[in-house]
């Protein structure tokens, strides 16, 4: 009886050991591509920093654009400012919102780096990024239409091109529009990265 009992005790110990090995193996292969998702999260963070620079550049450049021609009369002064046109005002507001959002999204991006399988933070970012890319593209497109008219005019509508006179103004607003489109492209890249990160492997 004793030998049988000893044999039984040994079998139980082997069963526990096998069970522990199974648990350890399961935990080891639970997230086989954590490194890939962490790398995508780091790249996402870097893109957000570049997008902040582009959106802030678009906002400050457009918001400080103002040119007064050196010749004026007693009653008229020839001046061009961004707030003379609603499309440019909308552009400044939209890019300022995008800049603020990008800054606030940095902690969530860091969470995705530390915890690459945290789906909640990543899903929140991809939803907000989608909203921001729509806002940024709308503002940049509206401003681009005005910039085109400022450069080329429209003879059918009797709109005169003003960039021959307000050349500094046109250069500044054109640069702001380009910076805004760059921010929009970066938003699109971040959405693509988030889509890859949300995939179940």
Secondary structure, 3 states (H helix, E strand, C coil): CHHHHHHHHHHHHHHHHHHHHHHHHHHHCCCCCHHHHHHHHHHHHHHHHHHHHHHHHHHHHHHCCEEEEEEECCCCEEEEEHHHCHHHHHHHHHHHHHHHHHHHHHHHHHHHHHCCCCHHHHHHHHHHHHHHHHHHHHHHHHHHHHHHHHHHCECCCCECCCCCCCHHHHHHHHHHHHHHHHHHHHHHHHHHHHHHHHCCC
